[in-house]
Amino acid sequence: MESIDYQGRKLLKWTHGPSTFLLDAENGGRLINWNIQLADGSFRDIIHWPDLSEKNAQFDWESAQGGHSILFPFAGRSINKEKQNFWKDLQNQEHPMPQNGFAKRSKFKTIKTEAHQIVLELCQDTAFREAYPFEYELTLEYAFDAVGFKVFLSLENLGDRPILWSAGHAFHFKLPWHDHLSVSNYRVAHSAKKQLYPQISGGISGETLSGEAIALNDAGLYKSLLTKLKSNTFKLGPKGGEEDIGITFLEDYPSYSTWNALLLKELNPSNQFLEVQALMSAPNSHSHKKGLHVVEAESKSTFALEISLL
């Protein structure tokens, strides 16, 4: 691991085999970029990050569409009785909640580093206390490998009452990977039994899925949730099956559930990236109760993923 200057910000850099990872540990714990060196010596981005240099910048760091972000404590929109950006806890108390929570805008501190691993802890800000008024500790761990990484998000309930969470991860994958390919050449392979769509009211509706793959140029795919999983790995890549990215929900952790879901949120109009969200459950589960996750008093829960080249 080394510290580097990147587009005006201090980042941490890991190199493991052909892979290089850049992490903004302090600001949101965001993985900024993952790229690999190919056999011919060239490099290919797996996780996309835009050029934020003064000449080309359209966004600042916080609003940039790129990298990997933590969606905590709740992914997506929170809606309580049609009130946008509010949620109700198990004691029937209502609280404000910004879309996708507040972790992306929070500070993290480093509590452990090793050769290919880092563990961070969320620095709790009084500004977010009203949204999530509980005694807890949130840790974020990355474990880097030659062809991928694992990410562990752990919520420890330090209080005497149960608390809810339904977190997620947002990834911006570079697409397409080769100049001669277009979006129509790619697909997502899955084992989901349901394709659901979040509703403006906060509920979800959808249909039973048939088949095991959906083309990325299928307009009905976007902003839909693939859930009720029969196996724990999604594959994103060319229709021929080569060069897949695997998105795997790790089973040996408390937050693994058939209600875990993949949300293909946005295909960038210039075809630079595809935003994919890996979620503990459909958004607003504290209201519709599908895939609801509870951390009991003085207990701990972990949501774990592996992102890898297959």
N, C-alpha and C positions, 0 to 999 in steps of 0.2 A: 504494500500500500504506500502511496505517496500523495502529497498535497500539490495541486497544480492550480494555476490561474486559467480560467476558461470563460471567455466572453465577459470578462470583468468581475467574475466571482470566484472565490476559493472553493474548489471541489476536491473530493477524495477520489483517487484513481487506483483501481486494481487491474492487473493483467494476469490472466490464468489461461495458459495454452494460447489458442488463437483469439480468445475473447478479451475485450477491454470494457470495463464498467466505470462510469462516472457518477458520483453520488453527491448531492447537495445535502449533507447530513443535518446541518443545523436548520435549514429552512424547509420544513415539511417532510424531512427524511426522504426526499424525492430522488429516485434513480433517474438521472438526466439522460443517459445514453448507454446503450450496449451495442458494440460493433464487433465484428469478427474479421480476422485477416484470412483471405482466401489463399489457395495454393499458388496463385500467380503473383502474390504479393500485394494485391489490391485489398481494399477494405469495403465491407458492406454493413450499413446500419441495420440492426434488428429493431431496436427501439429508437424512434425518430425524435430529434430535437431541432427546432428551427434555429436559424442564424439570427441572433439577437444583437449583432454588432450594430453600432450607431447608424451605419449606412443602410442596413437592410431591415432594421427592427420594425415590426408592426405591433408587437406586444412587449410588455415587461415580463420579468421572470415569473411573477405570480399568476398572470393571466395567459402565459404562453401555452399553446396547445402542443404538448409534447411530453416525452418522458413517461414516468410512472408516478402516480399520485395515490395517497391513502384517502379513502372515503370513510370517515369515522366521525361520530358513532353510527350514523345511518347513511347509506348510499341512496342517491336519488332524492326525490322530493318527499318531504314529510307533510302530511295533510291530516288534520283532525276535524272531523265533521265539516268537511269542505273548506276549512280554514287553512290557507296555504302557509307553509313554513312554520307549522306548529305540530307538536306531538303530545301524547298523553302517556304518562308512566303507569306503573302497576298500582300506584296509590291514587289514580285518577286525577293527578295534578298535570295541568297543561304547561308546556314550556315552548319557547321559540326554538327553531332549528333551521339554520341555513341549508340550502340544497347541498347535498353531499357532505354535510357536517362541517367541521372546522379544522381538521388535522392538516390539510394542505396549507393553511395560513398560520399554522402554529410553529413554534420553535421546538426543536428536539436537542437533547444532550446525549453525548456518547458515553456509554457506561462500560463498553467492552469492545476491544478490537483484537483480532488475530489475523493470521496471514491472508485468509480468504473469507473473513467473517466480520460483521460489525453488529452490535446491539445498541439501539437507541431508545431513549425514553422521552415521551411527550412531556414538555414543560407546560403545566396547566396554567392557563391565563385566566384571571378573574373576569375578563371580557366574555368568556364562554361558560362561566359558572352558571348563569341563568339557564342556558340551553341544556346543560347536563350536570345537575347539582348533586353529584354523588361523590363518595370517597372511593377512588380507584387509582390504578396505575396502568398505563398503556405502554407496552414495549413493542418495538419494531426490530426485527432481526433479518439481515440478509446473509445468505451463505452462497458464495460464488463458486462456480465450477467452470470447466473448460468450455462447455457447450450450453450453459444456462445458469440458472440460479434458483434458490428457494427463498421464499419470503414468508415470515411468520409474524402475525399480528396477534398479540396476547393482551387480553383485558383481565386484570385481577381486581376483584371486588373486595375492597378493604372495609366496607361498611357492614351494617347489620340488617340490610334489606336487599332483596333481589333487584337487579337492574337489567334493562333491555339493551341489546345492541344488534345491529345488522349491517356490518361494515362491508367494504369492498375495495377493490384495486382497479384503477384505470390505467390501461396501457395504450400507448400510441405506437403501433407497429408500422414500420416503413413498408410502403406498398406502391407500385409493384417492385419486385426485387430485381427484375431484369428489364432493360429498355424495350425488348421486343414483345413483352407481355402486357396485357391490360387487365382490368378488374375482372373481365369476363372469363379469364383463364384461371381464376381462383375460387376456392370453395372453403366452407367450414364443415368438417366431418364431426358428427356428434352421436350421442346415444339418448338425446332428450326425447321424452314422450309428449311434452307440451311446448307450444309456442304461445307465449302470453304477451299482452300489451298493457302497460300501465295506463289507467284512465284518469281523466282530469279530476274526477271525484276522489281519487286516491285508491280505488279498487283495481283489480286486474281481471282481464278477460282474454279468451283466446281459444285455441283449438288443439286437437290431438294431431301430433306430427306423424307422418309416414316417411319412410326413407331414412338414410343415414348421412346425407350431405345436402347442403344448400349452397347454391352458387352465390358469390358475392355481388353479382349484378342483379340479384332478385330484390326488387324494391321492397317487398314485404318483409325482408330480413331485418331492416334497420329499425332501431328503437323497439325491437321485440326481445323478449327473454326466452332463452332456450333452457328449460328446466324439467323437473321430475326425471332425474338422470338414472340411467341403467348402469353406466360405468362412469369413471371419474375423469376421463381425459377428452378434451376437445383438440382437434387438429386443424390448424389454419395453414393453407398453402395451395400450391397449384393443383389442378384437378387430377393430374397424373399421380399425385401422392408423394412426389419427391420434394425435398427441402421443407418439410412440415415444421411448423412451430407447435409444440405441445403445450397446452394449458391444462394442468392437472391439479384437481382439488385433492389434497393429501388426506387419506382416509383415517389415519390414526390420530385424529385430533377432534376435540369435542364439537367443533362447529361444522364438521362434515355432515352433509345431509343430502337427500335426494332433491331437496328444495334449493340447494346451491344452484346458481344460475349464471349463464353467460349472456351479456347484453352487448350487441353490436350497435353502438350508439351513433357513430358518425363516420362516413367516408368523406375525407377531405375533397372538396371540389376539384382541386388541382392534382388529385390522386397521389399526394405525398404520404399520406398515412391513413390508417384505419384505427379508430378508437374502439377498444374492446374493454368492457368492464366485467371482471370476475367478482361475483357477489355472493354473500352468505345466503341471501334470499331475495325475492322480488322486493323492490322498493315499497316502503310504507307498511312493512309487515307488522309494526306495532299497532296498526289499525285493522288491516284485513286478516291478520293472524296466520297467514300462510308462511310456513318456515320460520316462525318466530323463535328468536334465540334469547334465553334468559341465563344470566350468571347469578347463581345463588350467593347469599352472603358469605364472605370469607372464602370464596372459591375463585377459580381461574378458568378461562376459556381461551382457546387458540384457534385462529383461522389461518390455514397454511396452504400455500400454493407452490407448485414448481413450474417454471417457464423454461423450456429447453428446445434445442434443435433435435429433431428425431431422425 
